[in-house]
Amino acid sequence: TGGGFLFSLFFSFGVDDERNLFHCLLVMKNKKPMSQAKANLIELSKVAKQSMETGMFEGSVNEFLVDHHAANKGCTVEEFKTASQWRELGMKIIKGTKSSMVWARPRKSEKTVETEAPDGTVESIEEKFRFWPTCNLFAPCDVEEMSEAMKAHLAAR
């Protein structure tokens, strides 16, 4: 009965034939679970879009996110940098610090997915998609100066 439930569930989402059903099941099987941090980013992004639509905030979703993180960490927006940017300034991320997540540039990609139909035939489906990776930023309160030994080590690389 579990399969019948999934089958009716997919039909309710517009999956109209068995091949698409098996493709959806394959995608679900191979999909990694979303991290709590990314789920929080998505929810905060929804708040940002609502604020932009109602005129409460002018700017991009990422500007809203950085403003939000800056207010929570008590620093200015201009002070946020990536780990590599801080490293170039001779700073390191304090162990245990949580980054402030924002959206990176969307990327286009494609992949070939092989699906097996109930009759045993294998079909290759070419999928093109866009995805939005994340970018982790750190505030000045998240970093400390590197030791001279660590600076020398990085300079030697």
C-alpha positions in Angstrom: 0.0 0.0 0.0 3.0 2.3 0.5 3.7 2.4 -3.3 0.0 3.2 -4.0 0.3 6.2 -1.6 3.4 7.5 -3.4 1.8 6.9 -6.8 -1.3 8.9 -5.8 0.9 11.6 -4.2 2.9 12.1 -7.4 -0.3 12.2 -9.5 -1.6 15.0 -7.2 1.6 16.9 -8.1 1.0 16.5 -11.8 3.2 13.4 -12.5 1.2 12.0 -15.3 2.9 8.8 -16.4 5.0 6.0 -15.0 8.2 7.1 -16.6 7.9 10.5 -14.9 7.0 8.8 -11.6 10.1 6.7 -11.7 12.2 9.7 -12.6 10.8 11.6 -9.6 11.4 8.7 -7.3 15.0 8.5 -8.6 15.5 12.2 -7.9 14.0 11.8 -4.4 16.3 8.8 -3.7 19.5 10.6 -4.8 18.7 14.0 -3.2 20.7 14.9 -0.1 18.7 16.1 2.9 18.7 19.9 3.3 20.8 21.3 6.2 19.0 23.2 8.9 21.2 26.3 7.9 20.0 26.2 4.3 16.4 25.7 5.4 16.8 28.8 7.7 18.3 30.7 4.7 15.3 29.8 2.5 12.8 30.9 5.2 14.7 34.2 5.8 14.8 34.7 2.0 11.0 34.4 2.0 10.7 37.1 4.6 13.1 39.3 2.5 10.9 38.9 -0.6 7.8 39.8 1.4 9.5 42.9 2.8 10.6 43.9 -0.7 7.1 43.3 -2.1 5.4 45.4 0.6 8.0 48.2 0.3 9.4 47.7 3.8 12.9 47.0 2.4 14.5 48.3 -0.8 17.4 46.2 -2.1 18.2 42.6 -3.0 17.5 39.4 -1.0 21.2 39.2 -0.2 21.3 42.8 1.1 18.4 41.9 3.4 20.2 38.8 4.6 23.5 40.7 5.3 21.5 43.5 7.1 19.8 40.8 9.2 23.1 39.1 10.1 24.8 42.4 10.8 22.0 43.4 13.2 22.3 40.0 15.0 26.1 40.2 15.3 26.3 44.0 16.1 28.5 45.1 13.2 28.1 47.0 9.9 27.3 45.4 6.6 30.7 46.4 5.1 32.6 44.4 7.6 31.4 40.9 6.4 33.9 38.9 4.4 34.5 35.4 3.2 37.0 33.2 5.0 39.5 33.6 2.2 39.1 37.4 2.3 39.8 37.4 6.0 42.8 35.1 5.4 44.3 37.6 3.0 44.1 40.2 5.7 46.0 37.9 8.1 43.0 36.8 10.1 41.6 33.4 10.8 38.1 32.2 11.7 37.7 31.5 15.4 37.1 27.8 16.0 33.4 27.0 16.5 32.1 30.2 14.8 29.0 29.9 12.7 29.1 31.7 9.4 26.3 34.0 8.1 24.9 32.3 5.0 23.8 34.2 1.9 23.1 33.2 -1.7 26.0 32.9 -4.3 25.5 33.5 -8.0 23.1 31.0 -9.6 24.8 28.4 -11.8 23.6 26.5 -14.8 24.3 22.9 -15.0 23.1 19.7 -16.8 23.2 16.1 -16.0 22.1 12.8 -17.5 19.8 10.7 -15.4 19.3 7.1 -16.3 15.9 5.7 -15.3 14.8 2.1 -15.5 11.2 1.5 -16.6 9.1 -1.3 -15.2 9.8 -3.4 -18.4 13.6 -3.3 -17.7 14.6 -0.8 -20.4 16.9 2.0 -19.4 16.3 5.5 -20.6 18.7 8.5 -20.4 17.2 11.8 -19.8 19.2 15.0 -20.2 18.3 17.6 -17.5 19.2 21.2 -17.6 18.8 23.1 -14.4 19.9 26.1 -12.4 20.9 26.0 -8.8 21.8 28.5 -6.2 24.8 27.7 -4.1 25.4 29.4 -0.8 28.2 31.7 0.3 29.4 31.8 3.9 30.4 35.2 5.4 32.1 36.1 8.6 31.9 39.3 10.7 34.9 40.9 12.6 33.6 39.3 15.8 34.1 35.9 14.1 37.8 36.3 13.4 41.1 36.7 15.2 44.6 37.5 14.1 46.7 34.6 12.8 49.9 33.6 14.6 53.2 34.5 12.9 53.8 30.8 12.3 50.5 30.3 10.5 51.2 33.4 8.4 54.6 32.0 7.4 53.1 28.6 6.6 50.5 30.2 4.3 53.1 32.4 2.7 55.2 29.3 1.9 52.4 27.6 0.0 
